[in-house]
Amino acid sequence: MNSQVKLHLDYMESELSAGPWFLGERFSAADIMMSFPLEAARIRGGLDATRPSLFGFVERVHARPAYRRALEKGGPYRFAE
């Protein structure tokens, strides 16, 4: 894995250890913005269960009703499971 990718994933992992979302307890636009690069990291490598806060974050985003409705309306895309 690229050392810069590792550095950034490690930083994000530490930030999410304080709460379920990037700004703590509340879901925000920051979480929407971060969801795509983290989904890409999950597919392309580097993000797996060894980073439980980030891995859990992606799972929580996928579990949100609005996320599911968006996929139903727009159809699946490459990074969605």
N, CA, C and O atoms as a CHARMM CRD file, in Angstrom:
* protein
*
  324
    1    1 MET  N      0.84300  -1.17600   0.00000 PROA 1      0.00000
    2    1 MET  CA     0.00000   0.00000   0.00000 PROA 1      0.00000
    3    1 MET  C      0.88900   1.23900   0.00000 PROA 1      0.00000
    4    1 MET  O      1.92100   1.28600   0.66800 PROA 1      0.00000
    5    2 ASN  N      0.47300   2.21500  -0.74600 PROA 2      0.00000
    6    2 ASN  CA     1.16500   3.49600  -0.80700 PROA 2      0.00000
    7    2 ASN  C      1.26000   4.09200   0.59500 PROA 2      0.00000
    8    2 ASN  O      0.29000   4.06300   1.35300 PROA 2      0.00000
    9    3 SER  N      2.42900   4.63200   0.94000 PROA 3      0.00000
   10    3 SER  CA     2.62500   5.16800   2.28900 PROA 3      0.00000
   11    3 SER  C      1.70000   6.35100   2.57800 PROA 3      0.00000
   12    3 SER  O      1.28600   6.53700   3.72200 PROA 3      0.00000
   13    4 GLN  N      1.37100   7.14600   1.57100 PROA 4      0.00000
   14    4 GLN  CA     0.45000   8.26900   1.78600 PROA 4      0.00000
   15    4 GLN  C     -0.97000   7.78100   2.04500 PROA 4      0.00000
   16    4 GLN  O     -1.67500   8.34000   2.88500 PROA 4      0.00000
   17    5 VAL  N     -1.39000   6.75000   1.33400 PROA 5      0.00000
   18    5 VAL  CA    -2.71700   6.17300   1.57500 PROA 5      0.00000
   19    5 VAL  C     -2.78400   5.63700   2.99500 PROA 5      0.00000
   20    5 VAL  O     -3.76000   5.87600   3.70600 PROA 5      0.00000
   21    6 LYS  N     -1.75700   4.91800   3.41100 PROA 6      0.00000
   22    6 LYS  CA    -1.71300   4.38700   4.77100 PROA 6      0.00000
   23    6 LYS  C     -1.76900   5.51400   5.79700 PROA 6      0.00000
   24    6 LYS  O     -2.50300   5.42700   6.78100 PROA 6      0.00000
   25    7 LEU  N     -1.00200   6.55900   5.56900 PROA 7      0.00000
   26    7 LEU  CA    -0.98900   7.70800   6.47800 PROA 7      0.00000
   27    7 LEU  C     -2.38800   8.30800   6.62300 PROA 7      0.00000
   28    7 LEU  O     -2.83100   8.58300   7.73800 PROA 7      0.00000
   29    8 HSD  N     -3.07600   8.50900   5.51300 PROA 8      0.00000
   30    8 HSD  CA    -4.41200   9.11600   5.55000 PROA 8      0.00000
   31    8 HSD  C     -5.44200   8.18200   6.18600 PROA 8      0.00000
   32    8 HSD  O     -6.27500   8.62500   6.97700 PROA 8      0.00000
   33    9 LEU  N     -5.38900   6.89900   5.84500 PROA 9      0.00000
   34    9 LEU  CA    -6.31400   5.96000   6.46500 PROA 9      0.00000
   35    9 LEU  C     -6.07200   5.86100   7.96400 PROA 9      0.00000
   36    9 LEU  O     -7.02400   5.77500   8.74000 PROA 9      0.00000
   37   10 ASP  N     -4.82800   5.87300   8.37300 PROA 10     0.00000
   38   10 ASP  CA    -4.51600   5.83800   9.80700 PROA 10     0.00000
   39   10 ASP  C     -5.06500   7.07600  10.51500 PROA 10     0.00000
   40   10 ASP  O     -5.61500   6.97800  11.61200 PROA 10     0.00000
   41   11 TYR  N     -4.91400   8.23600   9.88300 PROA 11     0.00000
   42   11 TYR  CA    -5.43300   9.47600  10.47800 PROA 11     0.00000
   43   11 TYR  C     -6.95500   9.42800  10.60400 PROA 11     0.00000
   44   11 TYR  O     -7.50600   9.75700  11.65500 PROA 11     0.00000
   45   12 MET  N     -7.63100   9.01900   9.53300 PROA 12     0.00000
   46   12 MET  CA    -9.09300   8.94300   9.58000 PROA 12     0.00000
   47   12 MET  C     -9.55800   7.91700  10.60500 PROA 12     0.00000
   48   12 MET  O    -10.55000   8.13800  11.30000 PROA 12     0.00000
   49   13 GLU  N     -8.85100   6.80000  10.70100 PROA 13     0.00000
   50   13 GLU  CA    -9.18100   5.78500  11.71000 PROA 13     0.00000
   51   13 GLU  C     -9.11700   6.39300  13.10700 PROA 13     0.00000
   52   13 GLU  O    -10.00800   6.16100  13.92400 PROA 13     0.00000
   53   14 SER  N     -8.08500   7.15900  13.38500 PROA 14     0.00000
   54   14 SER  CA    -7.95800   7.76300  14.71600 PROA 14     0.00000
   55   14 SER  C     -9.05400   8.79900  14.96800 PROA 14     0.00000
   56   14 SER  O     -9.54700   8.91300  16.09000 PROA 14     0.00000
   57   15 GLU  N     -9.43400   9.54500  13.94700 PROA 15     0.00000
   58   15 GLU  CA   -10.49500  10.54300  14.11100 PROA 15     0.00000
   59   15 GLU  C    -11.84400   9.88900  14.40600 PROA 15     0.00000
   60   15 GLU  O    -12.61500  10.40200  15.21700 PROA 15     0.00000
   61   16 LEU  N    -12.12800   8.78200  13.76400 PROA 16     0.00000
   62   16 LEU  CA   -13.40900   8.10800  13.97200 PROA 16     0.00000
   63   16 LEU  C    -13.45900   7.30700  15.26500 PROA 16     0.00000
   64   16 LEU  O    -14.52600   6.82000  15.64100 PROA 16     0.00000
   65   17 SER  N    -12.35900   7.16200  15.93900 PROA 17     0.00000
   66   17 SER  CA   -12.38600   6.42400  17.19900 PROA 17     0.00000
   67   17 SER  C    -13.14400   7.18600  18.28200 PROA 17     0.00000
   68   17 SER  O    -13.50700   6.60300  19.30400 PROA 17     0.00000
   69   18 ALA  N    -13.39000   8.48200  18.07300 PROA 18     0.00000
   70   18 ALA  CA   -14.09900   9.30700  19.05500 PROA 18     0.00000
   71   18 ALA  C    -15.61700   9.22400  18.92300 PROA 18     0.00000
   72   18 ALA  O    -16.33400   9.61700  19.84200 PROA 18     0.00000
   73   19 GLY  N    -16.10700   8.73000  17.81800 PROA 19     0.00000
   74   19 GLY  CA   -17.55600   8.65500  17.62400 PROA 19     0.00000
   75   19 GLY  C    -17.88300   7.97400  16.31900 PROA 19     0.00000
   76   19 GLY  O    -16.98300   7.65600  15.54200 PROA 19     0.00000
   77   20 PRO  N    -19.16400   7.74400  16.06300 PROA 20     0.00000
   78   20 PRO  CA   -19.55200   7.00200  14.86900 PROA 20     0.00000
   79   20 PRO  C    -19.40900   7.77900  13.56300 PROA 20     0.00000
   80   20 PRO  O    -19.33800   7.18100  12.48900 PROA 20     0.00000
   81   21 TRP  N    -19.36900   9.10300  13.65000 PROA 21     0.00000
   82   21 TRP  CA   -19.30800   9.95000  12.45300 PROA 21     0.00000
   83   21 TRP  C    -18.13200  10.90300  12.56400 PROA 21     0.00000
   84   21 TRP  O    -17.56400  11.07000  13.64300 PROA 21     0.00000
   85   22 PHE  N    -17.77100  11.51900  11.47000 PROA 22     0.00000
   86   22 PHE  CA   -16.58400  12.38000  11.47100 PROA 22     0.00000
   87   22 PHE  C    -16.71200  13.59500  12.37500 PROA 22     0.00000
   88   22 PHE  O    -15.70000  14.12000  12.83800 PROA 22     0.00000
   89   23 LEU  N    -17.92200  14.05100  12.63600 PROA 23     0.00000
   90   23 LEU  CA   -18.10600  15.17400  13.56000 PROA 23     0.00000
   91   23 LEU  C    -18.66600  14.71600  14.90000 PROA 23     0.00000
   92   23 LEU  O    -19.24800  15.50900  15.64000 PROA 23     0.00000
   93   24 GLY  N    -18.49100  13.44700  15.20500 PROA 24     0.00000
   94   24 GLY  CA   -18.93100  12.93900  16.50300 PROA 24     0.00000
   95   24 GLY  C    -20.20000  12.12000  16.40900 PROA 24     0.00000
   96   24 GLY  O    -20.25800  11.14200  15.66500 PROA 24     0.00000
   97   25 GLU  N    -21.21800  12.51200  17.16100 PROA 25     0.00000
   98   25 GLU  CA   -22.45400  11.74200  17.24600 PROA 25     0.00000
   99   25 GLU  C    -23.44800  12.05100  16.13300 PROA 25     0.00000
  100   25 GLU  O    -24.39400  11.29300  15.91800 PROA 25     0.00000
  101   26 ARG  N    -23.24400  13.15200  15.42700 PROA 26     0.00000
  102   26 ARG  CA   -24.21300  13.55600  14.40000 PROA 26     0.00000
  103   26 ARG  C    -23.69600  13.28200  13.00000 PROA 26     0.00000
  104   26 ARG  O    -22.56700  13.63500  12.65700 PROA 26     0.00000
  105   27 PHE  N    -24.54100  12.64600  12.19300 PROA 27     0.00000
  106   27 PHE  CA   -24.25200  12.44200  10.78300 PROA 27     0.00000
  107   27 PHE  C    -24.28700  13.80100  10.09600 PROA 27     0.00000
  108   27 PHE  O    -25.17900  14.60500  10.36900 PROA 27     0.00000
  109   28 SER  N    -23.32600  14.07100   9.20200 PROA 28     0.00000
  110   28 SER  CA   -23.24500  15.39000   8.57000 PROA 28     0.00000
  111   28 SER  C    -22.80500  15.26200   7.11800 PROA 28     0.00000
  112   28 SER  O    -22.53900  14.16600   6.62600 PROA 28     0.00000
  113   29 ALA  N    -22.73300  16.39800   6.45000 PROA 29     0.00000
  114   29 ALA  CA   -22.24500  16.43200   5.06200 PROA 29     0.00000
  115   29 ALA  C    -20.81000  15.91900   4.97300 PROA 29     0.00000
  116   29 ALA  O    -20.41100  15.37800   3.94200 PROA 29     0.00000
  117   30 ALA  N    -20.03800  16.08000   6.03300 PROA 30     0.00000
  118   30 ALA  CA   -18.66600  15.55800   6.03700 PROA 30     0.00000
  119   30 ALA  C    -18.67000  14.04400   5.84700 PROA 30     0.00000
  120   30 ALA  O    -17.80300  13.49700   5.16600 PROA 30     0.00000
  121   31 ASP  N    -19.63300  13.38200   6.44200 PROA 31     0.00000
  122   31 ASP  CA   -19.72600  11.92700   6.30600 PROA 31     0.00000
  123   31 ASP  C    -20.10400  11.52800   4.88600 PROA 31     0.00000
  124   31 ASP  O    -19.59500  10.53800   4.35900 PROA 31     0.00000
  125   32 ILE  N    -20.97800  12.28200   4.28100 PROA 32     0.00000
  126   32 ILE  CA   -21.35200  12.01600   2.88600 PROA 32     0.00000
  127   32 ILE  C    -20.13100  12.18700   1.99300 PROA 32     0.00000
  128   32 ILE  O    -19.87100  11.36100   1.11800 PROA 32     0.00000
  129   33 MET  N    -19.39200  13.25200   2.21800 PROA 33     0.00000
  130   33 MET  CA   -18.19400  13.50300   1.40800 PROA 33     0.00000
  131   33 MET  C    -17.14000  12.41700   1.59300 PROA 33     0.00000
  132   33 MET  O    -16.46300  12.04800   0.63400 PROA 33     0.00000
  133   34 MET  N    -16.99500  11.90600   2.79500 PROA 34     0.00000
  134   34 MET  CA   -15.96400  10.90900   3.07000 PROA 34     0.00000
  135   34 MET  C    -16.38300   9.49500   2.67500 PROA 34     0.00000
  136   34 MET  O    -15.53700   8.61100   2.54700 PROA 34     0.00000
  137   35 SER  N    -17.67600   9.28000   2.48400 PROA 35     0.00000
  138   35 SER  CA   -18.12700   7.91800   2.19700 PROA 35     0.00000
  139   35 SER  C    -17.58000   7.39000   0.87400 PROA 35     0.00000
  140   35 SER  O    -17.19000   6.22500   0.80000 PROA 35     0.00000
  141   36 PHE  N    -17.54200   8.20300  -0.15900 PROA 36     0.00000
  142   36 PHE  CA   -17.07900   7.70400  -1.46000 PROA 36     0.00000
  143   36 PHE  C    -15.60200   7.31500  -1.44300 PROA 36     0.00000
  144   36 PHE  O    -15.28100   6.20700  -1.87300 PROA 36     0.00000
  145   37 PRO  N    -14.67800   8.16700  -0.96900 PROA 37     0.00000
  146   37 PRO  CA   -13.28500   7.72300  -0.97400 PROA 37     0.00000
  147   37 PRO  C    -13.04100   6.50200  -0.08800 PROA 37     0.00000
  148   37 PRO  O    -12.15200   5.69800  -0.36800 PROA 37     0.00000
  149   38 LEU  N    -13.82600   6.36500   0.97700 PROA 38     0.00000
  150   38 LEU  CA   -13.64000   5.19500   1.82100 PROA 38     0.00000
  151   38 LEU  C    -14.21400   3.93800   1.17900 PROA 38     0.00000
  152   38 LEU  O    -13.67500   2.84600   1.36400 PROA 38     0.00000
  153   39 GLU  N    -15.29100   4.07900   0.43200 PROA 39     0.00000
  154   39 GLU  CA   -15.79200   2.93700  -0.33000 PROA 39     0.00000
  155   39 GLU  C    -14.77100   2.53400  -1.38600 PROA 39     0.00000
  156   39 GLU  O    -14.53900   1.34500  -1.60700 PROA 39     0.00000
  157   40 ALA  N    -14.16600   3.51100  -2.03400 PROA 40     0.00000
  158   40 ALA  CA   -13.13200   3.21700  -3.03200 PROA 40     0.00000
  159   40 ALA  C    -11.94400   2.52000  -2.37900 PROA 40     0.00000
  160   40 ALA  O    -11.38000   1.58700  -2.95200 PROA 40     0.00000
  161   41 ALA  N    -11.56300   2.96300  -1.19000 PROA 41     0.00000
  162   41 ALA  CA   -10.44200   2.33900  -0.48500 PROA 41     0.00000
  163   41 ALA  C    -10.77800   0.90100  -0.10300 PROA 41     0.00000
  164   41 ALA  O     -9.89700   0.04200  -0.07300 PROA 41     0.00000
  165   42 ARG  N    -12.03900   0.64300   0.18400 PROA 42     0.00000
  166   42 ARG  CA   -12.44800  -0.71900   0.51500 PROA 42     0.00000
  167   42 ARG  C    -12.30900  -1.64200  -0.69400 PROA 42     0.00000
  168   42 ARG  O    -11.91700  -2.80000  -0.55400 PROA 42     0.00000
  169   43 ILE  N    -12.62900  -1.13200  -1.86600 PROA 43     0.00000
  170   43 ILE  CA   -12.55300  -1.93300  -3.08900 PROA 43     0.00000
  171   43 ILE  C    -11.10800  -2.05000  -3.58300 PROA 43     0.00000
  172   43 ILE  O    -10.67300  -3.12900  -3.98400 PROA 43     0.00000
  173   44 ARG  N    -10.37400  -0.94800  -3.55200 PROA 44     0.00000
  174   44 ARG  CA    -9.02500  -0.91600  -4.13400 PROA 44     0.00000
  175   44 ARG  C     -7.94300  -1.37700  -3.17100 PROA 44     0.00000
  176   44 ARG  O     -6.79300  -1.55800  -3.57300 PROA 44     0.00000
  177   45 GLY  N     -8.28400  -1.56400  -1.94600 PROA 45     0.00000
  178   45 GLY  CA    -7.31500  -2.05200  -0.97300 PROA 45     0.00000
  179   45 GLY  C     -6.95600  -1.01100   0.06400 PROA 45     0.00000
  180   45 GLY  O     -7.05900   0.19600  -0.15500 PROA 45     0.00000
  181   46 GLY  N     -6.53600  -1.51900   1.18100 PROA 46     0.00000
  182   46 GLY  CA    -6.11200  -0.63300   2.25600 PROA 46     0.00000
  183   46 GLY  C     -7.13200  -0.48600   3.35000 PROA 46     0.00000
  184   46 GLY  O     -6.77500  -0.25400   4.50500 PROA 46     0.00000
  185   47 LEU  N     -8.40600  -0.61700   3.00700 PROA 47     0.00000
  186   47 LEU  CA    -9.43200  -0.49100   4.04100 PROA 47     0.00000
  187   47 LEU  C    -10.08500  -1.85100   4.23400 PROA 47     0.00000
  188   47 LEU  O    -10.78200  -2.36200   3.35800 PROA 47     0.00000
  189   48 ASP  N     -9.84100  -2.41100   5.39200 PROA 48     0.00000
  190   48 ASP  CA   -10.43200  -3.69500   5.74300 PROA 48     0.00000
  191   48 ASP  C    -10.69800  -3.70600   7.23900 PROA 48     0.00000
  192   48 ASP  O    -10.60900  -2.66800   7.89600 PROA 48     0.00000
  193   49 ALA  N    -11.01300  -4.84000   7.76500 PROA 49     0.00000
  194   49 ALA  CA   -11.38800  -4.95600   9.18300 PROA 49     0.00000
  195   49 ALA  C    -10.25100  -4.61900  10.13800 PROA 49     0.00000
  196   49 ALA  O    -10.48100  -4.52100  11.34300 PROA 49     0.00000
  197   50 THR  N     -9.02200  -4.43800   9.63400 PROA 50     0.00000
  198   50 THR  CA    -7.92600  -4.02700  10.51500 PROA 50     0.00000
  199   50 THR  C     -8.06100  -2.56400  10.91700 PROA 50     0.00000
  200   50 THR  O     -7.35100  -2.09500  11.80700 PROA 50     0.00000
  201   51 ARG  N     -8.95300  -1.85200  10.27600 PROA 51     0.00000
  202   51 ARG  CA    -9.29700  -0.47000  10.65800 PROA 51     0.00000
  203   51 ARG  C    -10.78000  -0.46400  11.02600 PROA 51     0.00000
  204   51 ARG  O    -11.61900  -0.03700  10.23200 PROA 51     0.00000
  205   52 PRO  N    -11.10000  -0.93500  12.22500 PROA 52     0.00000
  206   52 PRO  CA   -12.50500  -1.14900  12.58500 PROA 52     0.00000
  207   52 PRO  C    -13.36400   0.11200  12.58900 PROA 52     0.00000
  208   52 PRO  O    -14.55300   0.03800  12.28200 PROA 52     0.00000
  209   53 SER  N    -12.79700   1.25700  12.92500 PROA 53     0.00000
  210   53 SER  CA   -13.60600   2.47800  12.93700 PROA 53     0.00000
  211   53 SER  C    -14.02300   2.86600  11.52500 PROA 53     0.00000
  212   53 SER  O    -15.18300   3.20900  11.29500 PROA 53     0.00000
  213   54 LEU  N    -13.09700   2.81700  10.58300 PROA 54     0.00000
  214   54 LEU  CA   -13.41700   3.15400   9.18800 PROA 54     0.00000
  215   54 LEU  C    -14.30800   2.10200   8.55100 PROA 54     0.00000
  216   54 LEU  O    -15.26100   2.43100   7.84400 PROA 54     0.00000
  217   55 PHE  N    -13.99800   0.84000   8.80000 PROA 55     0.00000
  218   55 PHE  CA   -14.79100  -0.23600   8.23600 PROA 55     0.00000
  219   55 PHE  C    -16.23400  -0.14100   8.74500 PROA 55     0.00000
  220   55 PHE  O    -17.18200  -0.30600   7.97800 PROA 55     0.00000
  221   56 GLY  N    -16.38800   0.12200  10.03200 PROA 56     0.00000
  222   56 GLY  CA   -17.71600   0.29900  10.62500 PROA 56     0.00000
  223   56 GLY  C    -18.42900   1.52300  10.07800 PROA 56     0.00000
  224   56 GLY  O    -19.64600   1.50800   9.89600 PROA 56     0.00000
  225   57 PHE  N    -17.67300   2.58200   9.81500 PROA 57     0.00000
  226   57 PHE  CA   -18.25300   3.79000   9.23500 PROA 57     0.00000
  227   57 PHE  C    -18.92900   3.47500   7.90800 PROA 57     0.00000
  228   57 PHE  O    -20.07300   3.87100   7.68900 PROA 57     0.00000
  229   58 VAL  N    -18.24100   2.77400   7.02700 PROA 58     0.00000
  230   58 VAL  CA   -18.80700   2.42800   5.71700 PROA 58     0.00000
  231   58 VAL  C    -20.05000   1.57000   5.90700 PROA 58     0.00000
  232   58 VAL  O    -21.04200   1.75600   5.20100 PROA 58     0.00000
  233   59 GLU  N    -20.01100   0.64600   6.84000 PROA 59     0.00000
  234   59 GLU  CA   -21.17700  -0.19800   7.11400 PROA 59     0.00000
  235   59 GLU  C    -22.35400   0.64800   7.61600 PROA 59     0.00000
  236   59 GLU  O    -23.49600   0.41100   7.22300 PROA 59     0.00000
  237   60 ARG  N    -22.08200   1.63600   8.48200 PROA 60     0.00000
  238   60 ARG  CA   -23.15300   2.50200   8.99200 PROA 60     0.00000
  239   60 ARG  C    -23.74400   3.35300   7.87800 PROA 60     0.00000
  240   60 ARG  O    -24.95600   3.56600   7.84000 PROA 60     0.00000
  241   61 VAL  N    -22.90800   3.84100   6.97400 PROA 61     0.00000
  242   61 VAL  CA   -23.41800   4.61900   5.83700 PROA 61     0.00000
  243   61 VAL  C    -24.33300   3.73900   4.99200 PROA 61     0.00000
  244   61 VAL  O    -25.42500   4.16200   4.61400 PROA 61     0.00000
  245   62 HSD  N    -23.89800   2.53100   4.69900 PROA 62     0.00000
  246   62 HSD  CA   -24.69200   1.61100   3.88000 PROA 62     0.00000
  247   62 HSD  C    -26.01400   1.24600   4.54600 PROA 62     0.00000
  248   62 HSD  O    -26.98400   0.93600   3.85400 PROA 62     0.00000
  249   63 ALA  N    -26.06900   1.27700   5.86100 PROA 63     0.00000
  250   63 ALA  CA   -27.28300   0.91200   6.59400 PROA 63     0.00000
  251   63 ALA  C    -28.29600   2.05200   6.68100 PROA 63     0.00000
  252   63 ALA  O    -29.44000   1.83200   7.08000 PROA 63     0.00000
  253   64 ARG  N    -27.89200   3.25500   6.31600 PROA 64     0.00000
  254   64 ARG  CA   -28.80600   4.39200   6.43100 PROA 64     0.00000
  255   64 ARG  C    -29.94900   4.26700   5.41900 PROA 64     0.00000
  256   64 ARG  O    -29.71500   3.93500   4.25700 PROA 64     0.00000
  257   65 PRO  N    -31.17600   4.53000   5.85600 PROA 65     0.00000
  258   65 PRO  CA   -32.31900   4.42400   4.94400 PROA 65     0.00000
  259   65 PRO  C    -32.18000   5.30500   3.69500 PROA 65     0.00000
  260   65 PRO  O    -32.55500   4.88400   2.60100 PROA 65     0.00000
  261   66 ALA  N    -31.65400   6.50000   3.84500 PROA 66     0.00000
  262   66 ALA  CA   -31.50000   7.39200   2.68200 PROA 66     0.00000
  263   66 ALA  C    -30.50600   6.81600   1.67800 PROA 66     0.00000
  264   66 ALA  O    -30.68900   6.96900   0.47100 PROA 66     0.00000
  265   67 TYR  N    -29.47800   6.17000   2.15400 PROA 67     0.00000
  266   67 TYR  CA   -28.49800   5.53500   1.26600 PROA 67     0.00000
  267   67 TYR  C    -29.17800   4.43400   0.46400 PROA 67     0.00000
  268   67 TYR  O    -28.99600   4.33100  -0.74900 PROA 67     0.00000
  269   68 ARG  N    -29.95400   3.62300   1.14600 PROA 68     0.00000
  270   68 ARG  CA   -30.66400   2.52500   0.48000 PROA 68     0.00000
  271   68 ARG  C    -31.66900   3.05600  -0.53800 PROA 68     0.00000
  272   68 ARG  O    -31.78600   2.51300  -1.63700 PROA 68     0.00000
  273   69 ARG  N    -32.39300   4.11100  -0.17800 PROA 69     0.00000
  274   69 ARG  CA   -33.35200   4.70900  -1.12500 PROA 69     0.00000
  275   69 ARG  C    -32.64500   5.25800  -2.34900 PROA 69     0.00000
  276   69 ARG  O    -33.14400   5.12500  -3.46600 PROA 69     0.00000
  277   70 ALA  N    -31.49400   5.87000  -2.15200 PROA 70     0.00000
  278   70 ALA  CA   -30.73900   6.41700  -3.28600 PROA 70     0.00000
  279   70 ALA  C    -30.32700   5.29800  -4.24000 PROA 70     0.00000
  280   70 ALA  O    -30.39800   5.47400  -5.45600 PROA 70     0.00000
  281   71 LEU  N    -29.90200   4.16600  -3.71800 PROA 71     0.00000
  282   71 LEU  CA   -29.53900   3.04000  -4.58000 PROA 71     0.00000
  283   71 LEU  C    -30.76100   2.46300  -5.29000 PROA 71     0.00000
  284   71 LEU  O    -30.68200   2.05600  -6.44900 PROA 71     0.00000
  285   72 GLU  N    -31.88600   2.43400  -4.58600 PROA 72     0.00000
  286   72 GLU  CA   -33.11600   1.95100  -5.22600 PROA 72     0.00000
  287   72 GLU  C    -33.52100   2.86900  -6.37400 PROA 72     0.00000
  288   72 GLU  O    -33.93300   2.40200  -7.43600 PROA 72     0.00000
  289   73 LYS  N    -33.40400   4.15600  -6.15800 PROA 73     0.00000
  290   73 LYS  CA   -33.80000   5.12600  -7.17900 PROA 73     0.00000
  291   73 LYS  C    -32.78900   5.20000  -8.32000 PROA 73     0.00000
  292   73 LYS  O    -33.17200   5.19600  -9.48900 PROA 73     0.00000
  293   74 GLY  N    -31.52600   5.26400  -7.99200 PROA 74     0.00000
  294   74 GLY  CA   -30.49800   5.45600  -9.01900 PROA 74     0.00000
  295   74 GLY  C    -29.86200   4.18600  -9.52700 PROA 74     0.00000
  296   74 GLY  O    -29.16700   4.19500 -10.54400 PROA 74     0.00000
  297   75 GLY  N    -30.09500   3.09700  -8.82600 PROA 75     0.00000
  298   75 GLY  CA   -29.48900   1.83500  -9.21900 PROA 75     0.00000
  299   75 GLY  C    -28.13000   1.65900  -8.57500 PROA 75     0.00000
  300   75 GLY  O    -27.53100   2.61800  -8.08900 PROA 75     0.00000
  301   76 PRO  N    -27.64900   0.43200  -8.57500 PROA 76     0.00000
  302   76 PRO  CA   -26.34900   0.15700  -7.94500 PROA 76     0.00000
  303   76 PRO  C    -25.22500   0.81700  -8.71600 PROA 76     0.00000
  304   76 PRO  O    -25.35000   1.09100  -9.90900 PROA 76     0.00000
  305   77 TYR  N    -24.14700   1.06600  -8.03900 PROA 77     0.00000
  306   77 TYR  CA   -22.95500   1.57700  -8.69900 PROA 77     0.00000
  307   77 TYR  C    -21.79400   0.70300  -8.29600 PROA 77     0.00000
  308   77 TYR  O    -21.91100  -0.13200  -7.40000 PROA 77     0.00000
  309   78 ARG  N    -20.70700   0.89300  -8.94100 PROA 78     0.00000
  310   78 ARG  CA   -19.56500  -0.00800  -8.84300 PROA 78     0.00000
  311   78 ARG  C    -19.05400  -0.22600  -7.41800 PROA 78     0.00000
  312   78 ARG  O    -18.62500  -1.33500  -7.09800 PROA 78     0.00000
  313   79 PHE  N    -19.08300   0.77800  -6.56100 PROA 79     0.00000
  314   79 PHE  CA   -18.50000   0.65000  -5.23700 PROA 79     0.00000
  315   79 PHE  C    -19.48600   0.14300  -4.20000 PROA 79     0.00000
  316   79 PHE  O    -19.09400  -0.13900  -3.06700 PROA 79     0.00000
  317   80 ALA  N    -20.76000   0.02100  -4.56300 PROA 80     0.00000
  318   80 ALA  CA   -21.74900  -0.47100  -3.59700 PROA 80     0.00000
  319   80 ALA  C    -21.76700  -1.99400  -3.59900 PROA 80     0.00000
  320   80 ALA  O    -21.51500  -2.63900  -4.61700 PROA 80     0.00000
  321   81 GLU  N    -22.06700  -2.53500  -2.45400 PROA 81     0.00000
  322   81 GLU  CA   -22.15000  -3.99700  -2.37800 PROA 81     0.00000
  323   81 GLU  C    -23.57400  -4.42900  -2.58700 PROA 81     0.00000
  324   81 GLU  O    -23.86600  -5.62500  -2.56200 PROA 81     0.00000
